[in-house]
């Protein structure tokens, strides 16, 4: 009669599950930080108007906020007439609105890869 | 390449005509420098990006179409007709499924993505609202 013994050490699995939430949160924060830089560059380079003073373009910013498990990316103008650029002439010079779509899609794409990479223990 | 079915669907609709949006009052944003009409309602089509970041089985993304409805703000501040025009455009565009226009570009489907609030366009001095759609078609195939 054969007897098979399996010696299974699940401590690593337990530890990964235990720390998953914190690691995910930390990595999401990192994704948001990275994308704030990406978004700022994207907004400045894609803004469709010809510069007069350059204030509107140089004042475009994207700022990440991470508080607990909540993460936000704020994209904004620094000039007071920014809303005019978004709305005037059927949004001919809008940049924040398309930016929300494009950067939002990129962040979701990064999140997908993040989850994939975390299954490898990172 | 823009799918002609979108323009052709809107431009022949009798209900839109009844609301004052005749064929000549549907324009593409890049063809307009100044406010095109000083009275009545007009529609502006703004064809924007198609973003393909996500790794999906289908390597194409819906192209973003923003549809603006305007009327001069010195004539009215009542958005009800604007809303009715947007509602009609909604039902027309969302009804396009696997259809081609005179350019043979086939539209797979149109997806509703939301509407703006009541806006004042200070450039054209109009009251305006817009609706955003994702139009799935293959512009590389033509």
HADDOCK unambig.tbl for C-alpha pairs under 7 A between the chains (distance, minus, plus):
assign (segid A and resid 84 and name CA) (segid B and resid 122 and name CA) 6.98 0.50 0.50
assign (segid A and resid 87 and name CA) (segid B and resid 121 and name CA) 5.82 0.50 0.50
assign (segid A and resid 88 and name CA) (segid B and resid 121 and name CA) 4.77 0.50 0.50
assign (segid A and resid 88 and name CA) (segid B and resid 122 and name CA) 5.49 0.50 0.50
assign (segid A and resid 88 and name CA) (segid B and resid 123 and name CA) 4.57 0.50 0.50
assign (segid A and resid 88 and name CA) (segid B and resid 124 and name CA) 6.81 0.50 0.50
assign (segid A and resid 89 and name CA) (segid B and resid 121 and name CA) 6.34 0.50 0.50
assign (segid A and resid 89 and name CA) (segid B and resid 123 and name CA) 5.15 0.50 0.50
assign (segid A and resid 89 and name CA) (segid B and resid 124 and name CA) 5.60 0.50 0.50
assign (segid A and resid 90 and name CA) (segid B and resid 68 and name CA) 6.50 0.50 0.50
assign (segid A and resid 102 and name CA) (segid B and resid 51 and name CA) 6.40 0.50 0.50
assign (segid A and resid 105 and name CA) (segid B and resid 53 and name CA) 6.42 0.50 0.50
assign (segid A and resid 106 and name CA) (segid B and resid 53 and name CA) 5.85 0.50 0.50
assign (segid A and resid 109 and name CA) (segid B and resid 53 and name CA) 6.01 0.50 0.50
assign (segid A and resid 109 and name CA) (segid B and resid 54 and name CA) 5.10 0.50 0.50
